[in-house]
Amino acid sequence: MVISTKSVWGEFTDELVLEYDDATVYGDFEQERVLHEGSVRVLPNGWVALPTGRLLSPDAVHHVDP
């Protein structure tokens, strides 16, 4: 039996990433707490990547409005 040492998830991650050029990231339901405005990438694990290289936790982000 042959077992690969490469992960299969690396094949699909590019397809699961959502990219928005102009979005607003909110930290609450009422849309009063704006965490970021501008381009973002929503990663498959729920983290939001900002253009500065910082990441927003899924626990901090309520929703992203593209």
Secondary structure, DSSP 4 states (H G I P E B T S, - for coil): -----S-SHHHHHHHH-EEEEEEEEESSTTS--EEEEEEEEE-TTS-EE-TTS-EE-TTT--EEE-
